[in-house]
Amino acid sequence: GALHFASEIKALLALPQVSHEVDLSAVWDYLAYRYVPGPRTLLSAIRKLPPATAAVWHAGHLQELRY
């Protein structure tokens, strides 16, 4: 696995290895609630890091630590 980090989705979409596939469930959430509950986004391959959370990438695994 690989980890790519950016503060904006458009930077991730510029990477050829990042899928542009839409998460239809997230679209329905957006239409119903006017936002997408985290950690999901409108794109299946991209997740949001929750507030007050640090991410540690080690040996191919992501660990999220709340602080």
N, C-alpha and C positions, 0 to 999 in steps of 0.2 A: 504494500500500500504506500501511498504518498500523501503528504500533507502540503497543502498550499494555503497561505494565509494572506488576507487582504482586508482593508477597512471598507472596501466597496465591492459589490458583486461584479461590477463591470471589469475590474482588474482580473478577477478569476475567469471571466468569460473570454478574456483575451488569450488564455492558455488553451492550446489545441487539445490537450488531454482532459479538459473539464467538459463534461456533457452538458448540453443545453436542454435536456429533457425536462418538461414541465411536470411538476407534482400536482396532479389534478385534484387530489384531496386538499392540498394547500390552497388551490384556486377557489374551491368551494368555501373553505374557511374565510378566505379574503372577502368573497362576495357576501357571506353571512355576517361577518364581524368587522369588516373593513381593516383587518390586519391578519397576519399569519402567526399563530402562536408558535413560539420557539420550542425547540431549536430548529424547526423546519423553516424553509424558505419556499418561494414559488418554484424553485428549481430543485429537482431530486438529488443532484450531486452536491449541493451546497447546504451547509448547516450553519446556524448562528451559534456563537458562544454565549451562553446565558450570562446575565449580569452577575457581578461579584464572583466570577469564575476565572481561574487560571488554567491554561492548557499546557500539558507536558507531553511532548512527543519523544518516545524512547523505544528503540529497537522495533520500529514499525507499528507501535501501538500508541493510541492517544488516551491520555488520562485527564479527566476534568476534575479540578480541585476547587471546591467552594471556599471562599474566605470571608 
